[in-house]
Amino acid sequence: MIKRKWWLLLFVSVTLMLSFVSAEMYISEPDPVYNYGDELNFNVRIFEEGDGPFEIRLVCGSDEKSLVYDSQLVVEDNKTVEKSYTLSNDFLKDMDGIYNIEASYNNESVKGSDFEITRDIEVSLGRDRIVRKVGDVVEIYGDAVKENGDDVDGFLNFSLKEADLNLIREVRGGDFFIDFTLPVVEPGNYSMKFNVYEKDGEITNYGTGSIPFTVEQTATNLEIISNESVVPGENFVLMSVILDQVGEIMEGEIGLIIMGKEESIYQDIVDSGDEVSLPVSNTEEPNFWQIEANGSGLGDRKVVDVEELEKANFDIRNETLHIENIGNVEYQRSIKVLIGDEKVVKNINLGVGDSMALKLSAPEGEYNVTATDGMETFSGFIYLTGQVVGVDEFRESAGLIAKYPVVWTFLILVLGGLIFVLSKKMVRKKSYSYPVENDSKERKKSSHNMQKEEGEKSSDGLDEKQKVLDVTDKKVNYAEHSLVLNGSKEDVAVLTLRIDNGNDKGKIKEIIDMINENNGAAYETSDYLFGIFSSLTTKTFENEMLAIDTAKKIKEGIKDDEEIKYGVGLNSGQLILEKKDILKFTNVGSTINMAKKVAGLADSEILLSDDFYKKVGSEIKAEKENRKGMQVYNVKKVGDRKKYKKFINEFLERNKGDVNGLGKE
């Protein structure tokens, strides 16, 4: 058995050698792969004595190149012919493919083993993808190896045509390194190209490569776009935009504040590119508005001029021409009054907000009366009486008091007497008809009500009625629908959740916890889960914002579960409430039913009733829709005012008094 294996091995070896050995000649074995510029070394050994023509050829497909030719080679005993060639462009003459060496002598020939001659270089990079922003430093390293396994000593050409970037670096021992600062280029996905080559007068070997390159959109500028002045009586329109590296508008939130002479005119969180339109009254005082916008780490400031508006309104009532200054500066103009064919000119001087009247007269009859100051014109037919055409001035403020001072004095004295008599009766009634204890309680109640009605906000940002809320009560997490006899009618925000195909008790418990986190009381029926937000439990009067914040959390908690179909509805209204261990409530009107109806229209979304939207419309973005004949609002975005609270406070503090100092030179 062993002998048979040896014979088989010998047979295979002899068969393999037949490709490059004949009875008279032998060609040495070449390397498998050569790159351009390599040395091709081989030898041909002739064993048979004799003389005759001898030739060595380099063969590539149908092309061949004669390397050695001797018309009469004499061989005694044996002879070895050794050859070495540099595989250059001139030597190969663009022969391309698989090569071999052939030799012939005295009509005998032998063919050597096939080998490859190539220009290929394999380029490998140290990463799969690059993601950078404009201005970032990009570092790329890699290696380049020729097909024959040798390291490349040459050059690398790198290009990113979209950025007009073209770099050349040296490759040594197969390694290369590139670093550069990414120039301004549009955001998007690109392919960075690499060319590695060796050069000996001309390019010998080369290879290519590429790497995916992502340029991120980068906020580089923030601009406020508006007119340079504010025109009283018209809407002031402005837009704040975040711009990327090529000046395109990109998404982002912007804190926007407009300061007037002494107070904030507008402050909100807006989206980049959204238009803000502010109505400006005719009487807006001429001054400067200071606008500041901040977002994405960028900011912009702008000052606009509130223009002067000299404008009056004309009206004719009961033979009297009424003129009212509806502008924001003193009205000083000459007006022309035409009564029929007669013309009368009057010089008018009215302070801001003042008005006056001109008594019109003419011989009895109907006249076409026209009044104009060159900008405003009033015209109409009226019936006048009198002797001659006239326009007599009198101030409206004088009115009846000036004409009848005695009558008004008498009326004031009578009214004063009545007030004195009534007050004496009230003092007497309190002194003899009510106990002292009740009187003390009444005084305390009156004092308490006076504090509530002052309406000014304290330094901590809460108005007086917010500050008197009882914050010592323990937290109430659940509500119960029952008949409340000793409760009080309260304004509430009601959140209603409808889940069609989910009975996950764990999920329901999570949602109840979300309601409780915002101090709402949860109430559950077989079909709905309610969250009731009232000042009795939340200690605030911003219950609508707590309800919509809870709705956002519920939506986030459900959205990943594609199997659950749900709807969230929000409504504002009133309930009769009594707070004990639980929050007992009695429905008033359609408060609960409307919340259920809105939730029933919602398809895995948050819908608001019209009453609810009226209270939060400035805080959110919602689209008005008609669902089955009912007007609802589909919530698209809820602003995060806390995010810019610090910015707003710092702006107001920084600019305190600044705007007052602005004036026209």
C-alpha positions in Angstrom: 0.0 0.0 0.0 2.8 2.4 0.9 4.7 1.6 -2.3 1.6 2.5 -4.4 1.5 5.9 -2.7 5.1 6.6 -3.5 4.6 5.6 -7.2 1.5 7.9 -7.3 3.5 10.9 -5.9 6.3 10.3 -8.4 3.8 10.2 -11.3 2.2 13.6 -10.2 5.6 15.3 -9.8 6.8 14.2 -13.2 3.5 15.3 -14.8 3.8 18.8 -13.3 7.4 19.2 -14.5 6.4 18.4 -18.0 5.2 22.0 -18.4 8.7 23.5 -18.2 11.1 20.6 -18.8 11.8 18.6 -22.0 14.4 16.0 -22.6 16.9 18.7 -23.7 15.9 22.0 -21.9 14.7 23.3 -18.5 13.2 26.8 -17.6 13.5 28.0 -14.0 10.3 28.6 -12.1 9.1 32.4 -12.0 7.4 34.2 -9.2 3.6 34.1 -9.4 3.1 37.9 -9.6 5.3 40.8 -10.8 4.5 44.5 -10.6 5.8 47.0 -13.1 9.3 48.0 -12.2 10.2 44.6 -10.8 13.2 42.5 -12.1 12.3 39.3 -14.0 15.1 36.8 -13.4 15.2 33.3 -15.0 17.5 30.8 -16.7 17.2 28.3 -19.5 19.4 25.2 -19.2 20.2 23.0 -22.3 21.3 19.5 -21.6 21.8 18.1 -25.2 25.0 18.7 -27.1 24.7 20.2 -30.5 24.4 23.3 -32.5 21.5 25.1 -34.0 19.2 28.1 -33.7 18.2 29.1 -30.1 15.5 31.6 -29.1 13.8 32.8 -25.8 10.4 34.6 -26.1 8.1 36.4 -23.6 4.6 35.4 -24.5 1.3 37.1 -23.4 -1.7 35.7 -25.2 -1.4 36.4 -28.9 1.5 38.9 -28.3 5.1 37.8 -27.9 8.4 39.5 -27.5 11.7 37.9 -28.5 14.2 38.2 -25.7 17.1 36.1 -27.1 17.9 34.9 -30.5 21.0 33.0 -31.6 21.0 31.5 -35.1 23.8 29.0 -34.3 24.2 28.1 -30.6 26.8 25.5 -29.9 26.2 23.4 -26.8 28.9 21.1 -25.4 27.8 18.8 -22.6 25.2 21.3 -21.3 24.7 25.0 -21.2 22.8 27.5 -18.9 21.5 30.8 -20.3 20.7 33.3 -17.5 18.6 36.4 -18.1 17.4 39.4 -16.1 15.0 42.1 -17.4 13.4 45.2 -15.8 9.6 45.1 -16.3 9.2 48.7 -17.5 6.7 50.4 -19.8 9.4 50.4 -22.6 10.1 46.8 -22.1 6.6 45.5 -21.9 5.0 47.8 -24.5 1.6 47.7 -22.8 1.4 43.9 -23.1 -1.4 43.0 -20.7 -2.4 39.7 -19.3 -0.9 36.4 -18.2 2.7 35.8 -19.2 5.1 32.9 -19.7 8.6 32.2 -21.0 9.1 30.0 -24.0 12.5 28.6 -25.3 13.3 26.6 -28.5 16.5 24.9 -29.6 17.0 22.7 -32.7 13.3 22.5 -33.3 12.6 21.5 -29.7 10.7 23.9 -27.5 9.7 24.2 -23.9 7.2 26.5 -22.1 7.6 27.8 -18.5 4.9 28.3 -15.9 2.4 31.1 -16.2 2.9 34.3 -14.1 1.2 37.7 -13.9 2.6 41.1 -14.5 0.3 43.9 -13.1 0.2 47.6 -12.2 -2.3 47.1 -9.3 -1.9 48.6 -5.9 -4.3 47.7 -3.1 -5.3 50.7 -0.9 -6.7 50.1 2.6 -8.1 52.9 4.9 -8.2 53.0 8.7 -11.9 53.7 8.8 -15.1 52.8 7.0 -16.9 56.2 7.0 -16.1 59.8 8.0 -18.7 62.2 9.5 -17.6 65.7 10.1 -18.8 69.3 10.3 -17.4 72.3 8.4 -14.3 73.5 10.2 -13.5 70.1 11.7 -10.0 68.6 11.3 -10.2 65.4 9.2 -7.5 62.8 9.7 -7.2 59.8 7.4 -4.6 57.1 7.5 -4.1 53.9 5.6 -1.7 51.6 3.8 -0.9 50.7 0.1 0.6 47.4 -1.0 1.4 46.3 -4.5 -0.1 43.1 -5.9 3.3 41.3 -5.5 3.1 41.9 -1.8 5.7 44.7 -1.6 5.0 48.0 0.2 4.5 51.1 -2.0 6.9 53.9 -2.1 5.2 56.6 -4.1 2.5 59.2 -3.8 -1.2 59.5 -2.9 -3.6 61.9 -4.5 -6.8 62.7 -2.6 -9.7 64.7 -3.9 -13.2 65.9 -2.8 -14.4 67.8 -5.9 -17.5 69.2 -4.2 -15.2 71.1 -1.8 -12.6 71.9 -4.6 -10.2 69.9 -2.5 -7.1 68.2 -4.0 -4.2 67.0 -1.9 -1.0 65.0 -2.7 0.9 63.2 0.0 3.9 60.9 0.1 3.6 57.1 0.7 6.6 55.5 2.4 6.9 51.9 3.3 3.2 51.4 2.3 1.9 53.9 4.9 0.2 57.3 4.3 -1.5 60.0 6.4 -3.7 62.9 5.5 -5.1 65.7 7.6 -7.0 68.8 6.6 -9.6 71.2 7.8 -13.0 70.6 6.2 -13.8 73.7 4.1 -17.3 75.0 3.5 -19.4 72.5 1.6 -23.1 71.7 1.4 -24.3 69.2 3.9 -24.8 65.7 2.4 -23.2 62.4 1.6 -20.1 62.3 -0.6 -17.4 59.9 -1.7 -13.7 60.9 -1.2 -11.4 59.5 -3.9 -7.9 58.2 -3.5 -5.3 57.5 -6.1 -2.0 55.8 -5.1 0.8 55.5 -7.6 4.5 54.8 -8.1 6.4 56.8 -10.6 9.7 56.3 -12.5 9.6 59.1 -15.0 6.1 58.0 -15.7 3.5 56.1 -13.6 4.3 52.5 -13.3 1.8 51.1 -10.7 -1.4 52.6 -9.4 -4.4 51.8 -7.3 -7.6 53.6 -6.3 -9.9 53.8 -3.3 -12.7 55.7 -1.8 -14.4 56.3 1.5 -18.0 57.5 2.2 -17.9 61.0 3.6 -20.8 62.7 5.4 -20.8 66.5 5.9 -23.2 67.4 8.7 -25.5 70.5 8.5 -23.9 73.1 10.8 -25.5 76.1 12.3 -23.1 79.0 11.4 -25.3 82.1 11.6 -28.6 83.4 13.1 -30.3 86.3 11.5 -33.4 88.5 12.3 -35.2 89.4 9.1 -37.6 92.4 9.3 -38.2 95.9 8.0 -36.0 98.6 9.5 -39.0 100.4 11.0 -42.4 99.7 12.6 -45.4 101.4 11.1 -48.2 102.1 13.6 -51.5 100.7 12.5 -49.9 97.9 10.5 -48.7 94.4 11.4 -44.9 94.2 12.1 -43.7 91.1 10.5 -40.4 89.5 11.3 -38.6 86.1 10.9 -35.6 84.7 12.7 -33.6 82.0 10.9 -30.8 79.7 11.7 -28.5 79.4 8.7 -26.2 76.5 7.8 -22.7 76.6 6.3 -24.0 77.5 2.8 -26.7 80.0 4.0 -29.7 77.6 3.8 -32.3 77.8 6.5 -32.1 74.9 8.9 -34.4 73.6 11.6 -34.1 74.7 15.3 -35.8 76.5 18.1 -35.1 80.2 18.7 -35.8 82.3 21.8 -37.2 85.6 20.5 -37.7 88.8 22.6 -38.9 92.2 21.5 -38.5 95.0 24.1 -40.3 98.3 23.9 -39.6 101.4 25.8 -40.2 100.0 29.2 -41.5 96.5 28.9 -41.5 93.3 26.9 -43.7 93.5 23.8 -43.3 89.9 22.7 -41.4 86.8 24.0 -41.7 83.3 22.8 -39.9 80.2 21.5 -40.3 80.0 17.7 -39.1 77.7 15.0 -36.4 78.8 12.6 -38.0 80.2 9.5 -41.4 80.8 11.1 -43.0 84.2 10.5 -44.2 86.3 13.5 -46.8 88.9 12.8 -47.5 91.5 15.6 -50.4 94.0 15.3 -49.2 97.5 16.1 -51.7 100.0 17.3 -51.9 103.6 15.9 -51.0 105.0 19.3 -47.7 103.0 19.8 -45.3 105.6 21.1 -42.5 106.6 18.7 -39.4 105.0 20.0 -37.1 102.1 19.4 -37.8 98.4 19.6 -34.9 96.2 20.5 -35.1 92.6 19.1 -32.9 89.7 20.3 -32.9 86.2 19.1 -30.8 83.2 20.4 -30.7 79.6 19.3 -28.2 76.8 18.5 -25.5 78.7 20.4 -25.9 81.7 18.1 -27.5 85.1 18.5 -28.5 88.3 16.7 -29.7 91.7 17.8 -31.6 94.4 15.9 -33.1 97.8 16.6 -36.1 99.1 14.7 -37.6 102.5 14.7 -41.3 103.0 15.6 -42.4 105.6 13.1 -44.4 108.7 13.9 -48.0 108.6 12.8 -49.9 111.9 12.5 -53.5 110.8 11.8 -57.0 111.9 12.6 -60.4 110.3 12.2 -63.4 112.4 10.9 -67.0 111.7 11.7 -70.2 113.9 11.3 -73.0 113.3 13.8 -75.9 115.7 14.5 -74.6 118.6 12.6 -71.2 118.3 14.3 -67.9 117.3 12.7 -65.9 115.2 15.2 -62.2 115.0 14.9 -60.1 112.5 17.0 -56.3 112.2 17.1 -55.8 108.4 16.5 -52.1 108.7 15.8 -49.1 108.6 18.2 -47.9 112.2 18.0 -49.5 115.6 18.3 -51.9 116.3 15.4 -51.2 119.8 13.9 -52.9 120.2 10.6 -55.1 122.5 8.6 -58.4 120.9 7.6 -60.6 122.1 4.8 -64.4 121.8 5.3 -66.7 122.2 2.2 -70.3 122.9 3.0 -71.9 122.9 -0.4 -69.8 125.4 -2.4 -68.6 127.2 0.6 -65.1 126.5 2.0 -63.9 126.9 5.6 -60.3 126.2 6.7 -59.5 125.4 10.4 -56.2 124.9 12.1 -56.4 121.9 14.4 -54.1 121.1 17.3 -54.8 117.9 19.2 -52.7 115.9 21.7 -52.4 112.1 21.5 -55.8 110.6 22.2 -57.6 114.0 22.3 -60.6 114.9 20.2 -62.7 117.9 19.4 -65.9 118.8 17.6 -66.8 121.5 15.1 -70.4 122.8 15.0 -71.5 123.0 11.4 -74.2 125.5 10.3 -75.7 126.8 7.1 -79.0 128.1 5.9 -81.6 125.4 6.5 -81.3 122.6 3.9 -79.4 119.4 3.0 -75.7 119.8 2.1 -72.9 117.7 0.8 -70.2 118.1 3.5 -66.6 117.2 2.9 -63.8 117.4 5.4 -60.2 116.6 4.6 -56.7 117.2 5.9 -54.9 116.1 2.7 -54.6 112.5 4.0 -58.0 111.6 5.4 -61.3 112.6 3.8 -64.9 112.3 5.0 -67.9 113.1 2.8 -71.6 112.8 3.3 -75.0 114.5 3.0 -76.4 116.1 6.2 -79.3 118.4 7.0 -78.1 121.7 8.5 -79.9 124.7 10.1 -78.7 128.2 10.8 -78.3 131.6 9.3 -74.9 131.4 7.6 -72.3 128.9 6.7 -70.1 128.4 9.7 -67.7 126.0 11.5 -67.6 126.8 15.2 -65.2 125.1 17.5 -65.9 123.6 20.9 -64.1 120.9 22.9 -66.0 117.7 23.6 -64.4 117.5 27.0 -66.3 120.6 28.1 -69.6 119.1 27.1 -72.5 119.2 29.6 -70.4 120.0 32.6 -69.3 123.3 31.0 -72.8 124.2 29.8 -74.7 123.2 33.0 -72.3 123.6 36.0 -75.1 124.4 38.5 -77.0 121.2 37.6 -73.9 119.1 38.0 -73.0 120.7 41.3 -76.5 119.9 42.6 -76.4 116.3 41.5 -73.0 115.8 43.2 -74.3 117.2 46.5 -77.3 114.9 46.4 -75.2 111.8 45.6 -72.8 112.7 48.4 -75.7 112.9 50.9 -77.1 109.5 49.8 -73.6 107.9 50.3 -73.3 109.4 53.8 -76.8 108.2 54.9 -76.2 104.7 53.6 -72.8 104.4 55.2 -74.3 105.4 58.6 -76.9 102.7 58.3 -74.4 100.0 57.4 -72.3 101.0 60.5 -75.3 100.8 62.7 -76.4 97.4 61.3 -72.9 95.9 61.9 -72.7 97.3 65.4 -76.0 96.0 66.8 -77.2 93.1 64.6 -74.0 91.0 64.3 -71.8 89.5 67.0 -68.2 90.8 67.4 -66.8 87.4 66.4 -68.5 87.4 63.0 -67.4 91.0 62.5 -63.8 90.0 63.0 -64.2 87.1 60.6 -65.7 89.5 58.0 -62.8 91.9 58.3 -60.3 89.1 57.8 -62.3 87.8 54.8 -62.4 91.3 53.3 -58.7 91.8 53.8 -58.1 88.4 52.2 -60.2 89.3 49.2 -58.4 92.7 48.8 -55.1 90.8 48.6 -56.4 88.5 46.0 -57.8 91.4 43.9 -54.5 93.4 43.8 -53.5 91.3 40.7 -49.8 92.3 40.8 -47.3 89.5 40.6 -44.8 89.1 43.5 -41.1 88.7 43.0 -41.3 84.9 42.9 -43.5 85.1 39.7 -46.8 84.1 41.3 -49.8 86.3 41.5 -51.6 86.8 44.8 -54.3 84.2 44.2 -51.7 81.6 43.4 -49.8 82.3 46.6 -52.8 81.7 48.8 -53.3 78.2 47.6 -53.0 75.7 50.4 -49.8 73.7 49.8 -49.9 71.8 53.1 -52.5 69.3 52.0 -51.4 65.8 51.3 -51.2 64.6 47.7 -54.3 63.0 46.2 -53.7 60.5 43.4 -57.2 59.2 42.6 -60.6 60.7 41.8 -64.2 59.4 42.2 -67.3 60.3 40.3 -70.0 61.0 42.9 -72.6 63.5 44.0 -70.7 66.3 45.8 -72.8 68.4 48.2 -70.2 70.4 50.1 -67.7 71.0 47.3 -66.9 74.0 45.2 -67.1 74.7 41.5 -63.5 74.7 40.1 -61.9 75.3 36.6 -60.2 72.0 35.6 -58.3 70.5 32.7 -59.4 66.9 31.9 -57.2 64.4 30.1 -59.0 61.4 28.6 -57.1 58.3 27.4 -58.9 55.7 25.2 -57.1 52.4 24.6 -58.9 50.1 22.1 -56.9 46.9 22.2 -54.8 47.0 25.3 -55.5 45.6 28.8 -52.0 45.7 30.1 -52.4 46.5 33.8 -48.7 47.4 34.1 -49.0 49.9 31.3 -52.1 51.5 32.9 -50.3 51.8 36.2 -47.4 53.6 34.4 -49.9 56.1 32.9 -51.5 56.7 36.2 -48.1 57.4 37.7 -47.5 59.9 34.9 -50.8 61.7 35.8 -49.8 61.7 39.5 -46.3 63.0 38.8 -48.0 66.2 37.5 -50.3 66.3 40.6 -53.3 65.1 38.6 -56.0 62.8 40.0 -56.7 59.6 38.0 -60.1 58.2 37.4 -60.6 54.9 35.6 -63.7 53.4 33.9 -64.0 50.3 31.8 -63.4 52.2 28.5 -61.4 55.3 29.5 -58.7 56.6 31.9 -59.1 60.2 33.0 -56.6 62.6 34.5 -58.2 65.6 36.4 -56.0 68.6 36.9 -57.3 71.3 39.3 -55.8 73.8 41.6 -56.9 71.7 44.5 -54.3 69.1 43.7 -51.8 70.9 41.5 -51.4 74.1 43.5 -51.3 76.1 40.3 -53.6 77.7 37.8 -51.7 76.4 34.8 -53.5 73.1 34.7 -53.9 73.0 31.0 -50.1 73.0 30.5 -49.7 70.2 33.1 -52.4 68.2 31.3 -50.7 68.6 27.9 -47.3 67.7 29.4 -48.8 64.5 30.8 -50.3 63.7 27.4 -46.9 64.1 25.8 -45.4 61.6 28.3 -48.2 59.1 27.7 -47.7 59.3 23.9 -44.0 58.8 24.3 -44.6 55.8 26.6 -47.0 54.2 24.1 -45.5 55.0 20.7 -43.0 52.1 20.7 -45.8 49.5 21.2 -47.2 49.3 17.7 -50.0 46.9 18.8 -51.7 49.5 21.0 -54.3 51.7 19.4 -55.2 54.7 21.5 -56.5 58.3 21.5 -55.9 61.2 23.9 -58.4 64.0 24.3 -58.0 67.2 26.3 -60.8 69.5 27.4 -61.2 72.5 29.7 -64.3 73.1 31.8 -65.7 73.1 35.3 -66.4 70.4 37.9 -67.8 70.5 41.4 -64.9 69.2 43.6 -64.4 68.0 47.1 -60.9 67.0 48.2 -60.6 64.3 50.9 -58.5 61.1 50.7 -59.6 61.1 47.1 -60.8 63.9 44.8 -64.6 63.6 44.5 -66.2 65.3 41.6 -69.6 66.0 40.0 -69.8 66.8 36.3 -70.8 70.3 35.3 -72.2 70.7 31.8 -70.3 68.6 29.3 -66.8 68.8 30.7 -66.2 65.1 31.0 -68.3 64.1 28.0 -66.5 66.5 25.7 -63.1 65.1 26.8 -64.4 61.6 26.0 -65.7 62.7 22.7 -62.4 64.3 21.7 -60.5 61.2 22.8 -62.9 59.1 20.7 -61.9 61.1 17.6 -58.1 60.7 18.2 -56.2 58.1 16.2 -53.0 57.4 18.1 -52.6 61.2 18.6 -53.4 64.1 20.9 -56.5 66.2 20.1 -57.7 69.3 21.9 -61.2 70.7 22.3 -61.8 74.3 21.2 -62.1 75.5 24.9 -58.8 73.8 25.7 -56.9 75.3 22.7 -58.1 78.8 23.6 -56.1 78.5 26.8 -52.9 77.1 25.4 -52.8 78.3 21.8 -49.8 80.5 22.4 -47.8 77.7 24.0 -48.2 75.0 21.4 -48.4 74.3 17.7 -51.6 72.6 16.6 -53.5 72.2 13.3 -57.2 73.0 13.2 -59.2 70.0 11.9 -62.8 69.0 11.4 -63.5 65.5 12.7 -67.0 64.1 12.1 -68.4 67.6 12.1 -66.6 68.7 15.3 -63.7 71.2 15.4 -60.6 69.9 17.1 -56.9 70.7 17.2 -54.3 68.2 16.4 -51.1 68.8 18.5 -47.9 68.9 16.5 -45.5 70.5 18.9 -45.4 71.7 22.5 -42.8 74.4 23.3 -40.4 74.0 26.1 -40.4 77.4 27.8 -38.1 76.3 30.6 -35.4 75.8 28.0 -35.2 79.6 27.4 -36.2 80.8 30.8 -32.6 81.7 31.7 -32.1 83.4 28.4 -35.3 85.5 28.8 -34.4 86.5 32.4 -30.8 87.4 31.5 -32.0 89.5 28.5 -34.5 91.4 30.6 -32.0 92.1 33.3 -29.2 93.0 30.8 -31.4 95.4 28.9 -33.1 97.0 31.9 -33.1 100.7 31.1 -31.1 100.3 27.9 -34.1 100.8 25.6 -35.1 103.9 27.6 -31.8 105.4 26.6 -32.4 105.0 22.9 -33.6 108.0 21.1 -33.5 109.8 17.9 -30.5 112.0 17.3 
